[in-house]
């Protein structure tokens, strides 16, 4: 038994395929979507989504936050930004992190909602750097 998995970025549908399990970076910790999972909506933090067929990871994506809709037969990930892990660039992510850290330093420290948004983006950039630095061919996972 499998579930229909869809990963959607603002630009396009990145992935649409059946899978046995999807492990994604939930805001409170990693979570797996599998067949017959109870319906659940959750926020995602920046991190890697692993798509499994059997016990093997067949596809890996980096998502920079977003939402996931899990149900017994499907899992739809609506990502703020999504890339295949092998397409990540450490240099691009480090430049993004540097800009975000400068924005945080310049931000009004009394504006807590704005600081929270910036901290989420900083966490996502750090997760992207980590994912880009640890790219491993799927065949060796």
QUIVEN-V860699 format. One record per backbone hydrogen bond with DSSP energy under -0.5 kcal/mol. CO is the residue of the C=O (numbers start at 0). NH is the residue of the N-H. Records with the same first field share a line. If there is no record, write none. Layout:
CO = NH + NH
//
This chain:
2 = 4 + 18
3 = 74
4 = 16
5 = 7 + 76
6 = 13 + 14
7 = 78
11 = 8 + 13
14 = 6
16 = 4
18 = 2
19 = 34
20 = 51
21 = 23 + 32
22 = 49
23 = 25 + 30
24 = 44
25 = 28
28 = 25
30 = 23
31 = 33
32 = 21
33 = 36
39 = 69
41 = 67
42 = 26
43 = 65
44 = 64
46 = 62
47 = 49
48 = 60
49 = 22 + 51
50 = 57 + 58
51 = 19 + 20
52 = 55
55 = 52 + 57
58 = 50
59 = 84
60 = 48 + 62
61 = 82
62 = 46 + 64
64 = 79 + 80
65 = 43
66 = 77
67 = 41 + 69
68 = 75
69 = 39
71 = 35
72 = 3
73 = 70
74 = 5 + 76
75 = 68 + 77
76 = 7 + 78
77 = 66
80 = 63
82 = 61
83 = 86
84 = 87
88 = 92
89 = 93
90 = 94
91 = 95
92 = 96
93 = 97
94 = 98
95 = 99
96 = 100
97 = 101
98 = 102
99 = 103
100 = 104
101 = 105
102 = 106
103 = 106
106 = 108
107 = 110
109 = 111
110 = 114
111 = 115
112 = 116
113 = 117
114 = 118
115 = 119
116 = 120
117 = 121
118 = 122
119 = 123
120 = 124
121 = 125
122 = 126
123 = 127
124 = 128
125 = 129
126 = 130
127 = 131
128 = 132
129 = 133
131 = 134
136 = 139
137 = 140
//
